[in-house]
């Protein structure tokens, strides 16, 4: 009974966190709170990312008929009927987490949309995580094989997101602030949902509109073709090159805001709550062990963590992503215990390949999975944590959430 209570509580708090930073809520709140766009004045909208549909709906709720024209690029299966059927909006479903020809086609559509925008029409841009995969333009002579090969190589590395996006920026004709250069002196109002540590706009979506102030070095073992693409790409602008251009921007949702929403709700319900403000980063297995250690040594109550870990994938990975791998590693550490449950999940509702957001595990997780004939260590080694957690009955499925603010880790110790 105690374990069931903890598991239900963690899933309820996760759902609350996600809803508090959903794109529609965040955009409506930001547009109502802050000026910059004249009421009822005509405006164009551009939304790119896994939360593009939700952000666009929030903008439509506030701006209404002022929206004249728009382009939306999002992940396959993330379009609502409202946005898809709006005659003012051209909607594109593209590829994620691995880009494909749809990503390059989306790049062509993006360029055409911007080239055809009426002069002087203000542009409201909404960006969220996933844009790096969803839209791309490569230098002449490089196509979809080069793009997918590069991203498979990146996903096989144990690299943090800023290093991954540094590679993506290096080969692109639109990222690293290059798209902003093309837009010239057009007035931009940019709203971002952050899925990166530090909420750096030059890292979100590989910085379509923002050059990096401190460019990360490229990996020493960069494949030859990736190096050739980088050499052929136009130079990335510097911050000083774009400083004269009018770009009004703000972060409208982040991992910190999601965690703070959990903390407020837990306190209203009279729970003892512990907010761990430093982000969980680094290797997934190490992070899973560390979170359990902190829970075991900490006080009773709800413990709130956030962040994004990294995992090195084998050549033929199985089911599940970094949150599920962290959850299964934590389950190994919790095995046999009765007083701790842990939820680890991606706030966008997907964690690696598949439709699962993450998992909620306890001291009996490994026993349940073993009873189904699976080995937790072998599953971790094969990057197949999702198959084990499906057998143990611990997976969480939310569907697309309309946001993307990294991962949340919620622990409850009784």
N, C-alpha and C positions, 0 to 999 in steps of 0.2 A: 504493500500500500504506500509506504514512504517513497519508494523508487518511482511508482506511477505518478504520485503527486509532483515530485521534482521534475520528471520528464514533461508532464503537461505544463507546469509552470514555465519551464525554459522555452518551450515552443510558443507559448502565449506571449512571453516577453520578446521573443525574436520577431513575431508577427507585428507587435506594436512598434518595435524599432524600425522595421522596414516601412511600415505605413507612415511613420513620422517624417521620413525623408524621401517619400515617393515623389517622382518628378512633377506630377500635377499639383500636389500640395506645395512643394518647394517653389515652383515657378509662380503660382498664384500669390503666394506669400511675398515673394521678392518683388513682383511687379506692383503689388498694392502698397508695399512699404516704401519703395524707393522711386524717385522721379527719374528723369532722363529720357523717357519716351512721352511725348505730348499726348494727353488724352484724346482719343478719337482721330489722331493723325494717322495717315496711311503708313503701313509698315510691311516689309517683307520678312519672312521667317525662314531660318535654316536650322534644322535639328539633325544631329548626327550622334549615334551611340545606341547602346542597349536601352537607355531610358528616353530615347528621342520621342517616341510616341506619347509617353506620359508627360514629358516636359511640354510637348506641343499642345496637348489637351489643356494643361494649366494655363498656357499663354492664351489659347482661344477663349477660355473661361473669362479672362480679364479683358482682353483686347477686342474680342468679338469681331464686328464687321470692319474694324480698322485693318485687319490682316488682309492684304491684297493678293499675295502670292506666296508660295512656300515650297521648299523641298525638304523631305524627310528621308533619312537613310538609317535603317535599323536592322537588327538581326532577324533572320527568318523566324516567323511565328510570333513576332512581337508587335504586330500592327493591330490596332483596334478598328472596328467597323467605322467608328466616328471619323477617324483620321483618313482611313482608306477611301471613304466615300465623299470626303470634302472636295468639291470641285476646284477649290483654290490651291490645293496641295498636290504635289507630285510625290508619291511615296514609293520607296524602293526597299525591298527586303534583300539583304546582302549576307555575306558569309562571316561566321564567327564560330569557334576561335581561330580556325585556319582560314586565311583569305583564299579566294579562288577568282575565277574570271568575273564573277559578279562584283567583286571589290574593284576591279579595274573598270568595269562598266559603270559602276557608281562614280568613280573618279571622272569619267567622261561626262556623265550627267551633271555632276557638281560644277565642272568648268563651264558647261553650256548654260546652266542656271545663272551663274554669276555673270557671265558675259552678256546675258540678255536682260539683266535687271535694269529697270529704268534709272537713269542718272538722278541722283539726289534722293532716291527712296531709301530711308533708313533701313538697316538690316539688323534684325534681332537674331542672334546666333545662340543655339542651345547645344552644349557639348557634354557628353558623358562617356564613361569607359566603354571600350569596344570599338571606338572610332578607328583605332590603329589597324584593325583587321577589316572593317566594313568598307573603307574607301581608300583608294590608293591610285597614284599615278607614278609610273616608273620612267626612267630615262629611255630614250629611243634605243631599240635593239634588245630590250628585256621585256619578257612577257610573264604569263601566269606560271610557267614552270620555275622561273627564277624566283618569283614571289613565294610560291608554296614551299619550295626547297629551303629558302632562307628561314621561313617561319617554323618549319619542322625542325630545323637545326636549332633555332632559338628555344623552342619548347623542350628540346632534349638537354638543355643546359640548366644548371642550378643558378640562374641569374636573377637578381632583383629586377623589378619592373623598370626602374630608371635606366639600368644597363640595357635591358631589352629594347626599350623605346629609343635609346641612343642609336642602336643599330638601325631600327626602322626609320628614324629621321635621316640617317646618313644616306640612304638609298632613294629617298622620296623626292618627288618634284613639288609636293604640296605641304609636307610636314616640316617641323622645325621652324615655323613662322613664314615659310615660303608662300602659303596661301594668303597671308595678310599682305605680303608685298604686292601680290597681284591685284588686290582690292584698292590699292591706292588711297585716296583721301576720302573714300566713302565712310560715313559715320557708322560705327559698329557698337552694338550693345550686346555684350557676351555674358551668358549665364552658364555656369559649369557645375556639374555634379562630380565630385572628386572621388576617384578610386585609387588614389596614390598617396603614399606617405608624404606629409608636408603640404599637401594640397597645391602643388606647384602647377600652374596652368601650362607650362611648357612641357610637362610630362603627361598630363591628361590627354588621351588620344594622340600621343606623340606630338603635341604642340602644333596643331594646324595653324593657329593664329599667333603663337607666342614662341619666339626663339629662346633657346636655353641660355641662361646667364653663365652657367658653368657646365659646359658640355662634358659628358662622361666619356672616358676613353673607350675605344672599341676593343673587343676581346682580342687577345694575341693570336688565337687560333681561328680567326675569321676565315671562312671559306673563300677561295679565290674569286668565285663568281660574285659573292657579296661585296668583296673589295672592289671589283670592277664596276659594279653598279654604283657604289659610293663615289668612285672617281668620276663617273659619267653624270652624276646628279648635279644640279646647279648648286652653287655655294649657299650655305645657310646664312640668312641675314643675322646680324648682331642686334642686340637690344637697341643700341644707339641708332641703327639704321631705320628703325620703326618708331622711334620715340616721338617723331613729329606727327604721327598719324593718330586720329581720334579713336581710341579703343577703350570703351567703358566696360569694365568687367567685374564680376563678383562670383564667389562660391556660394551656391544656394543649398547644397546638401553635402554632408561629409560623414566619415566614420565617427568623428567626435560628436556630431549632432545626434547620430543614431544612438550612441552609447549614453549620452546625456538624457535622451528620452526614456531609456530603460531605467536609469537611475531615478528619475523623477517619479515614474510610475511605481517602482518598487517601494520608494519611500512613502508615497500616498497610501500604499496598501499595508504599511507598517512593517515591512521587511527590513532586516539589517542588510545593507548593501555596501559593497566594496568596489569602488571604481579604480581600475588599474589603467592609468592614463597613458603610459608608455606603450607604443605599438608593438605587437608581436610580429617579429620579422625573422628572416633567416631560414635555415633548413626545417622542413616540416616535422621530421621525426624529433629533432632536438626541441622544437617548440612544443610539441605534444607532451613530451616528458616534463618540460619546465612548467607548463600550466598545471599539470597534475601535482607536481611537487609544491607549487605555490598554494594550490587548493588544500592539499593535505596539511600544510604547515600554517594555513591561515585560519581566520575565524569562521564560525558558522554563518551562513547566510548566502546571499547572492553575490557572485563575483563577476564583474563585467570587464571583458577584454575586447580589443579589436586589433586588426592588422591584416597582413598578407604575407604568407610564407612562400617558400620556393621548394620545388621538388624536381629532381632529375628523372626524366622519363626514359624507360628502356625502349628499344626499337619498336616493340609491339605492345604498347601499354593496354591495360584492361579498362575496367569501368571505374569512374570516379576521378575526382580532382584533388586539389591540395587540402580542402576542408575535410573530405572524407578520409584522406590519408592521416591527417592530424588526429581526427576522431578515433581511428582504429589504433594508432599508436598510443593515444591516451587510454583507450580501453584495455590495452595490455598492461599499462601501469595501474589501472584501477581494479584489475582482476581479483575477484574474491572479496572486495570491499563492499560495504553496504551504505555508506554515508555520503557518497559523492556521485553526481551526475553531471555530464558536460555536453553542451551543444556546440557544434562547430559548423558554420554554414556560410555560404556566399549570399550577400544581400541582394544580388541580382536574380536569385532563384535558380542559378545553374552553377555547378561546380565541376568543371572539366567536361568531357564528353558525356552525354546523357541528359536527363531531365531532373536530376536530383540536386537539391540545394546544399545538402550536407547530411549530418547525422546527429542524433543525440544518444550518447552511450553511458553505460554504468558498469558496475562491477560484474554483472552477469553477461555482458555482451559477448565476450570471447567464448564463454561456455555455450551460449546459444548458437553461435556460428560453428563451433566445433561439432555440436550435435548434428548439424546439417552436413558434416563431412568436409569442412573447409579449415585451413590452417591460417591463422592471422598473420604470422611471419611471412609465409609464402605469398599471401595476398599483398602484403606491403612491398615485398621484393619485386613482384610482377606489376606494380602500380595498378592493382585490381582490388583496392579497398572497397569499392562500391559493391562488388559481388559478395564479399564477406558480409558487409553491413546489410545488404538485401536479405541474405540468409538469416542473419540475426534479428531482423525486423526493426532496424534502427534508423533507416534512411528517412530523410525529410524531403517532401516534394511540395513546392509552393506554386509552381508555374511562374511565368515572368512577373516580376514584382514592380516594374516601373521605376527602379532605381538601381544604383550600382556604387556602393561606398565601401569596397573591400569586404573583408569577412568579419563576422562577429563570433566570439567565443564566450558563452555564458555558462558559468559553473554554479552549482548549488551544493552546499555542504550542510547537512542537517546536524 
